[in-house]
Amino acid sequence: MPLPEDISAETRVVHGSGSAAEPYRDLVPPVHLATTYERAGDGGYPGGRLYSRDQNPAYDPVEALLAQLEGGAAALLFASGLAAATAVLLALQSGDRIVAPQSTYWAWRNWLKEFAARWQLDLAFYDNSDVADLAARLAEAPTRLLWIETPANPTWEITDIAFAVEQARKTGTIVAVDSTAATPVFSQPLALGADIVLHSATKYLNGHTDVLAGALVTREDNGFWQRIRGNRNLGGAVAGPFEAWLLLRGLRTLFLRVRAASANAQRIAELLAQHPAVAEVLYPGLPSHPGHAVAARQMHGGFGGMLSVRIAAGEAAAKTVAARLRVFRQATSLGSVESLVEHRASVEGPGTHCPPDLLRLSIGIEAVDDLLADLRQALDFSPA
């Protein structure tokens, strides 16, 4: 029996696909591994599938659930978050203008600059938290795409989505929001007027460090969206059926995981803000954060599980703190059940915009007292 239409998103994700699978009434959907489908005698496809590159049945329940979570018209699953973001760029035309944030995931920023140069796109950057600067960049020249990342990795600036949409509407600019850190639990960019939402589904949507995937959700199934859909089909940047199945499984606990991580992050941020070895805590849940008021307005129920700290004694001390942690694991990525720490400037290398004294923390769902104790013992070596 299908789920009622009026149930909450929190209940809907627990049920995954929303109904038992035929013919056995499985509560967990099967994994569909076939890559091609048989034609009928008349040459048609009675099963509605031609080839599995972008038509595998495993995508259907995940995409339907993501569209519902974001309040969108449709969703598309990709092989990674970067594959999803690239599909948006490929829907542009040579000569189009993009306005993008200065602070953003470093691999995406580097690829965006390279892609723009190769495809002869006009690329301008704005200050993430400066609405006047964002408006000025949009007013400089006709802009096809405004890219937003909020909170922005790894320094967690907040961009006012509603204001950005208001400015973009004046010029007919498409607004895409990377909401990976906020998740559908805390933020609904489409409800604020954005056109497309991106998630690196590897992170919070899956939440178990065992899936590489990305997703886009659109507010309207329009011509631009159809170009993105076509790019996925022809480019083949799709997730495998087992990855789609694992992602659906991870989504079942999304609200529990994200809320637990956010509650842990809030307590950790408050502790670290008082620690003499910490020069600054970057977390939008702190009233001292420059973007706190905007975050409180556009994020509901929490501020996420990501934060960064700047160590007062500098770069070498920051690396020592990371090495001394015993519950936190030194590893790239974020948004999973286990807590991770990373010295981002080392990972990003030459040209990084990340301060050398910064540690990025992805807070997991462990007992918060264990995480607090681990941070205290790691910081104790370093005087103020």
N, C-alpha and C positions, 0 to 999 in steps of 0.2 A: 504494500500500500504506500503511495507517495506521501511525503511529508506535507503537513499543512502549509499553506502559502504564508501565513502570518507569524511563523516562528522566528525567533531571533537568530542572528548570524552565529552566535555562540553555540546554539543547539544544532544549527544546520551543519557546521563543520564537523561536529562529532559523528554525524551520520554519513559523512563522506559523499558518496554518490547520491544519497537521498532515498534510494529504494533498493530492495533486494534484486540480485541479478537473476535473470531467467537463463536456463529453465529450472535451475536447482534451488533458487531463492537464496543464493549466497548473500550473507551480510557484508562480506568483503568481495569486491569485484574481482573477476579473474584477470590474469595478465594475458593480453593478446599479442602473440609473437609473430603472427603471419605477416609477411611483407607484401603479398599480392592476393587478389581475390578473384574468384571464378565468375566468368560471364555466363549469362543464360543463353539459351539457344538462339534468341533473337539478337544477341550481341550486347544486351543491356547488363546492368549490374543490380540484380535484385537486392543485394545486401547494402547498396548505397555506397560502396567503397571501390576504388579503382586501384590505388597503390598506397603503400603504408607510409611513404615519406612524410606526408602531412595529413594522412587520413586514418591513422591508427585509432581504433576505438578507445584505447587507453587515455587518449587526450581529452575525450569528451567530458567525463565527469570532473576532471581537474579544471578545465577551462570554464565549464558552467559554474562551478563553485567559486572560482576567482572572480568571475563577472558578478555574481551575486554579492560577494563580500565587498567589492568596490562600488557596487551600484552602477555597473556599466552595462553596455549593450552587448559586448562580446569580449572574449579574451583569447589570447594565443600563447601557447607554450613553446619555449625555445630551448636550445641546448645549453645556454648559459645566460647570465644577465647581460654580458657584453654582446652576445649574439642578438638578444632582444633589442638592445640600444642601437646596434648597428643597423638593424632592420628599419628603424625609424629614419636614420640618416639616408639609407638607400632609397627611401620614398621621396626624398628631396630632388630637386632639379639643379643642374649645374648653374652657379651664379646666385642661388638662394642664400639668404643671410640667416645665421644662427647667433643667438645671444645666449651665452652659457655662464655658469657661475665660476668665479675664480677658485673657490674652494670646492673640490669635488673628488671623487674617487680617482686616484692618480692614474691608474691604467686607462680609465675612460678619458681623462683629460688629455693624456698623451695621444691616444688613438684619435680623439676628436680633432686635435690640431693636425695630425698627419693626414687624416681623411679629408679635412677641409682644404688643405693645400693641394692634395692630389685631385680632388673633384672640383676645384675652383669655387669653393663655397666661401662666403664672407663670414668670418668668425670674429665675434667681439665678446669680451668677458666683462661681467659686472661683479661688484662687491655683494656677496650673498645677503648680508644683513642691512644693506643700505638701499632703501626703497627709492630714494632720489636718484641714485646711480643707476639702478635697474631701469627706471623710467627714462632716464637720459639716454641710455644705450638703445632702448626701443625707439626713441624719437629720432635718433641719428639718421636712420635710413629704413626703408621698408624691410621688415623682418618676417621670414617665413616660420621660424621655429624658435620658441623660447624654452630653454631647458632649465629645470629647477631640481636641486637636490636638497631636501630638508628633512631632518637634520643632516648637515653636510659632513661627510667623512673626510678627515679624522678629527676636525676641530669643532664640529657640531654647531655651526652657525644655523640660525633659523631664517628662512625666507617666508615672507608674508604671501601665501598663495593667493588669497582673495584679492589683495592689492595688485599682485602681478597679473592676474587674470583680467582685472579691470583695465590695466594699462594695455595689455595685449589685445583686448577686444577693440580698442580704438583703431588698430592697424590690421585687424584680421589675422593676427599671429596665432599659430598653433602652440598650445602650452602642454609640454610633457613634464611630468614630475616623477623623479626617482624617489619612491617612498619606501625603499628597502628598510631603512632604519626605523621609520615610524610604524610600518606594518598596517594592514587594514584594521587591526585591533584599536589603534589610537588615532588614525587619520583617514579622512575620506577626501582626497584631492578632487575627485570628479564632482562631488557635492559642492565644492568651492568654485567650480567652473572650469577646472582643468580638462583638457581633451583626452590625454593619455596618461596612464599611470604605469610605471615600470617597477618590477621587483626582480632583484637577484634572488630567485627562489631557492638557491643554494643555502641562503642564510635563514632568516626566521621562518619562512613559509614551510621549509622542510624541517629545519631545526635539529638535525641529528648528524651532521657532518658526513653524510653518505650519499648525497645527491648533488649533481651539477645540473642546474636548470635556470631558466629565466622566464619571465612572463610579462606580457603587455595586456592592459585592459583599456578599452576605449569607451568614451561616453556616447559616441554615435558611430554606427556602422556606415561610414561615409566613403567617399572616393579615396581619401588619404589612407584610411584603414584598409581598404581593398588593395592598395598598392603594397602596404606592409604585408598583408596576407600573401600576395603574389610573390613578394621577395622571399618569404619563408619557404614557400613551395619550391621555387626555382633554385634558391640558394641551399636548401636542404639543411638549414641550421636548426634541426629539430631534436628534441629529447628522445631517448629510447623508451620503449613501452614499459620496461621495468623501472626506469627512473620516474616516469609518470605515475606508476603505481606506488612507488615509495613516497613521492611527493604528496599524493592523496592521503597516504597513511600519516605522514607528518602533520598535515593540515588538521587532522582530527583533534590534536592537542594544542592547536595554535594559541587559543585564548588563554589556556592555563599556563603554557610556557612563557608567553610574552608578558603576561601580567606578573608572573613570579619573578622573571628577570628584571622587569622594570622596578618592582618593589625593592629587590636587592640593590639595584643600581642607585636608587634614591638614597637608601641608607648608607651605602658606601660613599657616595658623593658627599653627603653631609659629614661623614667622619673625616674623609680626606681633606675637606675644606678647612678643618681645624688642625691638621697635622703640620708641625713645624718644618718637616722635610719637603712639603708640597708647596710650590709657589702659586699654583693656580689649578683649579678644577674646572674643566669644560664640560658642563652638563646642563641642558636646558631646564631640568627640573629644579635647579637652584634659583631662588629669587635674585641672586647676584648676577646670573647669566644675562647678557645684554638682550637676548631674544626670549627671555622667560615669558613676558606678557603675550607676545605673539604666539609662542608655543602653547601657552595655556588656552588661548582662544581657538587654535586650530587642531590641537591634539586633545583627545578626550579620554580620561581615565588613567593617564600615565604619560611619561616622557621617554620611554624606551629603555633598553638595556645597554646602550653604548655611552661611554664617557672617556675622556682623556685627562691625564694629569701631567703637569709640567713640574719636574723635580727641581727643587731650589738649587741644589749643588751642581746642576748642569748635565751635559750629555753622558759623561762617564758614569756618573752616579745613577742616571736613569737606566743605563744598561746593567749596572750592578743590581739595582732593585729588581729588574725583570729576571735576572739570573737567580736571585735569592728566593723567588716565589716558588712554592711547593704544591699548592692546590691549583693555582692558575697555570696554564700550559702556554709556553712560548710557541705560538703558531699563527700563521696567516689565516684569515677568514674571521667571521663573526656570526652572531645570531643563533648559536647552537646551545644545547643544554649545558655544556661544560664551559667554564670561564677561561678566556684566553687573554694573553697579554702580548703586546708587540711594540718594539721600538720602531716606529713607522719610518723615520728618516733613513734608517739603515736598509729597510726593505725597498723603499722607493729610490734610493740612490741619488746620483748627481741630478741636479735640477729640481729636487723635491721642494715643495712649499711648506713642508712640515717642520716645525721647530725641532732642533736636535735634542732638546731636553724633554720631549713629549713621549709618554707611553699611552698607547691606546688600549683600553680595557673593554672586552666584550664580556658582560656579566651573564653568568649562567643561572641555573636554578638550584645550585647547591644550597645547603644550609648557610644562611647569610653570616652567622657567627664564625663559621669556618673560613669564609672568605675574608671577613674583617680581621681575624687573627693572622691569616696568611699575609695580608697587606701590612699589618703592624710589624710583624717580625722582619719583613723585607725592608721596611723603611727605617727600622731602628738603627741601622748601621750609619745612617746619613744624618749628621747634625743639621740644624737649620742654617 
